[in-house]
Amino acid sequence: MKDNNTGFFSNVKGDFLGGITAGIVALPLALAFGEQTELGAVAGLYGAIALGIVAALFGGTKTQISGPTAPMTVVAAVLIMEAIKELGGLQQAMPVIIASFVLTGIIQASLGLLKLGKFIKYIPYPVVSGFMSGIGVIIIVTQIFPFFGAESPAGGALGTISNIHRIPELVNFYSVGIAVITVILIYSLPFITKKIPATLVALILVSIAAYYLVPDGLFLKINSKGALPTGLPDVNFDFLKVLANPKVLVRIFEYAFTLAALGSIDSLLTSVVADNVTKTKHDSNKELIGQGLGNMAAGIIGGLPGAGATMRTVININSGGKGRLSGVVAGLLLAGILLGLGQLVGHIPNAVLAGILVTVGIGIIDYKGLRHIRSVPRSEAVIMLIVLLLTVFVDLLVAVGAGVVLAAFVFMKETADIVEGKSNIKPLKQFKEEGTWEDEKGLVNKLGDKVFIKHIEGPLFFGMIAGFKSQIEAIPDDVSFVIFRMDKVSYVDQSGLYAMEEAVTDLLNRNVKVLFLGLSGQPKTMFEKIDIVPDLVSREECFDSVKEVEEYLDKELEKIN
């Protein structure tokens, strides 16, 4: 891949068209995500405007379109509800909410400055799959009540499920019809044309139809929270007092860290998609800095935090966007809509936004992972299901943390089993039948039971230490030489170092001479740092080839005999 070093205004026409198209697609999603929280639809627009412009200017992916996303909105909604519940109202909670969003951006920018962007890719697929599917389920479940024309109960997905029996008494059939028509339009329009975003068409057509066809009294019941503000957002600097209070800072850090982690993962995954489409290469650390600055800007003006949005980014690219100008144009378009059409936008029925969000939730679920659940290793399927259930019914941060820990343990167990299965300790005469490496055949034919070979393949790490020690203990006392074959050892951790040190010391105490074959790279460096070499095994007893070992053993066995 090549880095796209074009200037800011080098693709004005393409970036303008890409940005306009992406902004149009972003409008209904921003409104729907905002309406999902207590801050209202305008918060979604504020977030899309600020994050979209700032991240485009300072990020590391030139074609990325950023704004509120489903995972970020779910966490932000929980944070907002908790703050309102604890502080007694939205107005009292706003400084804490804004401080949390600003802290999210600070954490993201810090991750970029510390150059930690590359480590995001190490999150296992089952964890990402389970989490994204869980987010999709949460969005669908929490939109059930708005879909039927009722206000969502408190408590998120659990609250909705526990109150589901109340829907028959609360149902508004106008709302159901509006939501169903919205969903049908979104799924059917692409079969007719893909030039016009289906969500935008559904948003406009169904809202207009509802306004003129639903009786006035009933329309008020299905209406959103009213007209949006038409001026620039107010900036309240009370959040600075929150950020300066260590006690409050500790309490909001969990949510801010969760948002930062989700936003980083979401953005960098989108960056990879953009790379594949444009054949360029993004700067992951710079992208985190841009996203962090964008979320700080969004938070300061009361907007929802967000991330790089895959669908909007691909639409931008396919519409001609190649540079940062496209993201700026998308943000400015949303700002123009807010300032000029705020009165109209505020009268979109809740059921329309619920219908849009239901389709978003359905689209987020990882059907590929669920479809292959019987085909993938059982341990990975179990991890995915655990993360999904924890995401929906417990806590998003707990879900991701538990998933990563479980995946790490599974990886260590499986790696240890593989390494132990490939790590053989046998007398040379037994290698005539099995386990002989091609270049060891000369040794096998010449030498007898006085020499053992210990093959180690892969990392020597704490997950395989128990098996390693057992194999060392199984070596009989009448052996004269043990050869540790190290040329396929890629890495040794601290546990592995101490286990090797203990093994060599034990063998030497039993009057068994230890030889290293193929010791190099990081393992050699680490062995020398803690003086396994040369204090326990001299450099003359470390060999690069089997032939050198064979010549050495010929001389040593002659002395013994």
N, C-alpha and C positions, 0 to 999 in steps of 0.2 A: 504494500500500500504506500501511497505517497501522501505527503502532507499538502493540503490545499492552502497555498500561501497567497491567494488572490486578495486584492484590496477590498476595503469596505464598500466602495461604490463601483466595483468592477463588473457587477452583474445586476444592475439596477432593475431592468425589466423583469428578469427571472425572480429576483428576490422580492420585488413588489408583488408580483402575481402569487408567489408562494406564500408570502406573509399574509396577504389578503385572504387567500383560501384557508390557511391554517387558522387565522383569526376568526373567520366565520364558523369553522368547525368548533373552535374553542368556546364560542359564546354560550351555546346551550349547556355545555358541560360545566363551564364556570358557574353559571346560574344554578344548575342542579346541585353541584357540590356545595355551593354556598348555602342553599336552602336546606341542605341536610344538617346544617349546624344551627345553633341558636343565634349566630351572627347574621344570618340571612343571606339572600342571593347576592347582595352587593359585596359581601366579603369575598365571594368567589371571583367576582370581577376585579376587585382591588388586587387580589393575589395574582390573577392572571396578567394584569397590566404591569405591576411592579416587578414580579419575578420574571415575566417574559422579556421585558426590556433589559433589565440589569444582567440576567444570566446570559442573554444573547451578546451583550457587549463584553462581558468579562469571562465567560465560560471557555471551555476547551474543545467544544464541539460546535463548529460554525453553523451547522444547519439545524441545531436543536431548538425546538419550540417548547418552552417550559410554562407550567401553570399548575393549578391544583389538580391532584390526581386522586383516584379512589383510595389507595392505601393511606395516603397522607390525610385525606379528609376524614376517614374513619377514626384515626387516632386523634386528630384535632377535635373532632366532635366529642369524643370521650373526655378529653382535657377540658374543653369549654364547659361541659355539663358538670364535671367535678368542681371546677372553680366557682361556677354559679351556685351550686348546692352548698358549698362550704362558706362562701362569702355573702350569700343572701340576695344576689341579684346580678344581672348582667353588667350594670353600670359599675358596681363595686368590684366585679371580677375582671373588668377590661384591662387594668394595668398588669395583672398577673398573666392573663391570656397573652397580651402583647409581649410581655417579657419572655414568656415561654417560646413564642415564635421567633423572637429576636435571638434568644439563646440557641435555638435550633440552627439558625444561620451561622452563629459564631462557632458552634461545634463543627458544622460542615466545612466552613472556611479553614478551621484549624486542622481538620483531617487532611485537607489539600496542602496546607503549608507544611505539614509534617510528612507529606508525600506518602500517605497511606492509601491512596486511591487504588493502587494495584492489588491490595489485599481483598477488596470487595469480591473479586472473582473466585475466591476460595470458599465462599458459602455454598454448601452442597445443593445440588438440584432438588432433592426431595424436600429440603427445608423451604426453598423458594416456591416450589410447586404447592406444597401444603399451605403455605402462608397466603399465596395469591388466591388459591381456591377458597380459603377461609374468608378472605376479604370479600370475594365475590358473593359468598353465602350471606355474610353480614349485610352487605348492601341490599341484596334481594329481600332478606327477612325484614330489615328495618324500613323498607318501603311498602310493606304489606298494608299497614294502616292508611298511609297517604293514598295508596292505590285505590282503597275502598272509600276514600273521602273522610277519613277520621285522623285525628292527631295522634302521632306516635307516642306510645307510653314511654315512661322513663325506664332506663335499664338496658338500652341497646337491644341486641338480639335476644338475650334471655328475657328481658322485659316484654318484648313483643311476643315471644313464644308463650310465656306464662299468661298473657292476656288475649291470646288468639280467639278464645271462646266468646269474646265480647263483640267481635266483628259483625255478626248478624244484626245486632241491635243498633250498630253505629253506621252501617253501610249507607252510602249515598250513590245511587245508581247512575247519576249524571257523572260523578267522578270515575266510577268503574268504566263507563263508556268512553270517557275522554282518555283514560289511561290505556285502555285496550286499543283504541284507534291509534294512539301515539305509537304503541309497540308495533302494531301491524304496519304502519307507514314506514317506520325505521327499518323493518326487515324486508318489506316488499319493494320499496323504491329503488334499491340498488339493482333489481332485476330489470328495471325500466331504464334508468340512467345512473351513472356514477359521477357525473360531472357536478351535481349539486349535492352537498352533504345532506344525508337523509335526516339527521337529527335536527338540522336547522329548518328543513321543510316541515317536519312534524311540529316543531316548536311554533312556527308562524301560523301554519294552516289550522292546526287544532285550537290554538289560542284564539284566533279570529273567529272560528266557528263557535267556540264556547261563548265568546263575548256576545255574539248576536243571537244565538239560538237558545242559550240557557236563560230561564226567567231571572230577573234582577235579584230577587230575594235569594234564590238558590245559588246564583253566581257568587254572591258574597261568601257563601259557605265553602265553595270550592276554590276561591281566589287565594292568591299568595298574600304576603303581608303588606301589600300596597306598593305604591310608587317608590322607586329607588331614589336616593339623593341624586341631584343633577349637577352639583358642584364638585369641587375638589374635596377629597377626604380630609377630615380634621386630623391633626397630629397632636397627641397628648403625650407629654414626656414624663408622666407619672411612672411609666414602666422602668425608668432609670433608677428610681428608688427601690424597686423590687430587685433589680439586678445588683444593687449595692447591698442588699440584705442577705448575708450568708445563709441564715436559717430558711428563708423562703426559696433561695436559690437551690438549696439541697432538695427541697420538696418538689420543685418543678423540673429538676434535672432529668429524672427518669423519663418523663414525657418528652422533653426536649431531645434527649439522646435517642429515644425511639424514633421520633420524627426525623432526626438527622440521619440515622442509620437507614431508615426506609427511603428517605429522599435520595441518599447517596446511591443505594442499590438500584433504585428505580431509574435514576438519571444515567448511571454508568451502563446499565443494561441497554438503555435507549441509545447511548453513544455507540455501543458496539453494533447495534442494528444500523445506525446511520453510517458507520464505517463500511459495513458490508454493502450498503446501497450505493454510496458515493465513491467507494474504493479509496478512501482517505484514512487518516489515522488521527484519532482524537488524543488530547492530553488529559488524562484522567484526573490528575491533581489540580490542574487549572480549572477543569470542569467543576470540581468540588468547591473551589474558591468562588467561582461564578455563581453556583447554586446557593452557596452560603450567603454571599452578598445580596442575592436576589431575595432570599427568604428573610433576611434582615430588613430589607426595604419594604417587603410586603407586610411584615409584622408591624413595622412602625406606623403604617397608614391603616392598620386594622384589617389587612387582607389575610386570607388563608395561606398557609405554607404549601409548597408544592414541589414539583420535580420535573425532570425532562419527561415529556409525554410521547410515547412511541407512535401512536396513531397520528397525532398532530405533526410530529417530526417527519414521518414518511410522506404524509400528504404535502407538506411544505416542499420536500425534495422532488416529489413527482410533479409538482406544479411549477417547478423551475428554480426553487430556492437553492442557493449554493453558499451563501455567506451570512454574516451576522446581521446584515440589514434586514433579512427576512423576519427574524425574530423581533426586531424593533418595530417593523411595520405591523406585525400581528398585534403587538402590545398597544401601539398607537391607535389601531383600528378599534380595539376594545375600549380604549379611553374615549374615542370619539363617540362610540355608541352610548357609553355611560353618560357622557355630558349632554348628548343631544336627544337620546331616546329613553332616558331614565324613567320618565312617567309611564311610557308604554310597557317597557320591560317589566316593571313592577306588577303588572296585572296578568302575568302568566299564571294559569291555574296550577295549583300544587300537583294535581293529577298528571299534568303534562310532564312536569319535572320528575315525578315518581316513575312514569313510564320510561323516560330517558334513562334514569338511574337503574331500573330493572334490566334494561338491555346492556348497560355498562357492566353490571354485576354478572350477568350471564356470560358476557365476553371475557371477563377476567378469569373465570374458572379454568383451570388447566385440564382440559378434557384429554389431552394427549397423555398426561401423567396418570389420570384416572383410568383411561382406556387400557394402559399397559400395566395396571396394578398387579395382575396375575402373572405377568411375564418378567417383571424386574425382580431382583433378589428380594426375598421376603423382608429382610431387615430394612431395606430402603422403602418398601411399601408401608411398613409399620410406622416408620419415621414420618412419612408424608401424612398419614392418617392422624397420627398424634398431633402434629403441628396444626393440621386443619382443625381438629376438635378443640385444641387449646386456643387457637385464634378466635374461634366463634364463641366459645363458652367460658374462657378464663381471661386471658390478657394477651395482647399482641407481643409485648416484649418477652413475656414468659414463653410464649410459643416459639419465637425465634431462638431465644437462648437455649431452651430445652432441646430444640431441633438440632442446633449446632453441636451441643454437648453430646447428644445421642449419636449423631453422625460421626463425631470424632471417636467415640468409643467403638462404634461398629467398624470404622476404618482401621483403628489400631488392632482390634481383635482379628479382623480378616487379614490384615498385613502380617500380623504375628503368626497366624496359622500358615500363611503362604511361605513366610520366611523359614519357620520351623520345619515345614514340609520339605523345603529345598535344602535345609541345612543338615548335612549328614555327618555323623561321626562313626566311621567304620574302619576296621583294620584294612590295610591295603589289599590283602588277599580277597576280601569280600567285594572289593570294587571290580574284581574281574567279572563278576556276575551282574552287578548293578551299580549305578551311581558314578561311574567313571566319567570324568570329563576327558575330552579327546586328547588334550595335551598331557594327561596323566598316565597314559598307557605304558610309557616307558618305565615310570616309577613302579607301577603295579607289577610288571613282569620281573623286576629286579629285587624289590624289597619285600620284607615279610611283615609279621605282626608287631614288630617293634615300633612301627611308625603308623600314626593315625593322621587322617586329613579331616579337618573341619571346614566344610563349605558354608559360607555365609553369603546370602544373596539379598540385596535390598538394604534398607536402613537397619542399623543396630540401635534400636530405641527401646524405651521402657515397656512397650507392649509385648516384646518377645523375650524379656529378661528371664522370666520364670522358666520358660522352656530351655533357654540357653544354659542356665545354671544346672538344670537337671541333666542335660546332655554332657556337661563337663564332669559332673559327679559320676556319670556312668563309665568314664574311661578307666580301665583296669590299671592297677598299680605297676604291672610289669611292662608297661609301654615306655619306650625311651624317648620318642620324639612326637610332638603334636604340631602339625602344620595348620595354621589358621589362614585359609584362603580368603583374601580380602579384596581381590580385584573387582568384585561385583558389589562391594559395599559403597553406597553413595553418600551415606550420612551416618554420623554417630552422635547421639545426644548425651547428656550428662549421665543418665542412668546406664546407657550403653558403655560409656567410658569406665565407670566404676565397676560394672559387671565384668568387663574385659580385664581390668586391673586385678580384680579378685580372682578371676579364673586363672590368669597367668601366675599370680602369686601362689595359688593352691597347687598348680602343676609343678612349679619350681620347688615347692616344699616337699613334693612327692618325688623329687629327683627326675622330673620329666623336663626335657629341654623344649622350649617353645620357639617356633619359627613363624615369621609372617611372610606371606607370599602375595605380592601385588598391592601392598599397602601404599596408598597415594591420596592426593587431594585433601579434602577436609578431614577424613579419618586420620591420616598421617599427621596433619597439623595438630589435631587434638591429642593424639597419642604422645606427641612430643611435648605439648604444653603441660601435661600432667606427668611427664617423665616415664611413661610406660616404655617408651623408646627415648634414650638408650639405657635407662637404669635397670629395667627388668629384662628387656630384650635388646641386645646390642644392635647397632646398625649393620654389623657384619652378619647378623642373623635375620635380616630383612632382605628379601630377594624379589627381583622383578620378573623372573621367568621360572618355569618348572625345570628347565635344564640346569639353571644355577643351583636350585635346590637338590637336584639329583646328584650333581657333582659334589656338593657339600656333604650330603648324606653318605655317599660312597666312602668318603674319607673318614667320616665320623664312625660309621659302622665297622670300618676296618680296625679302628682303634679299640672298639668294644670287643670285637672278635679276637 
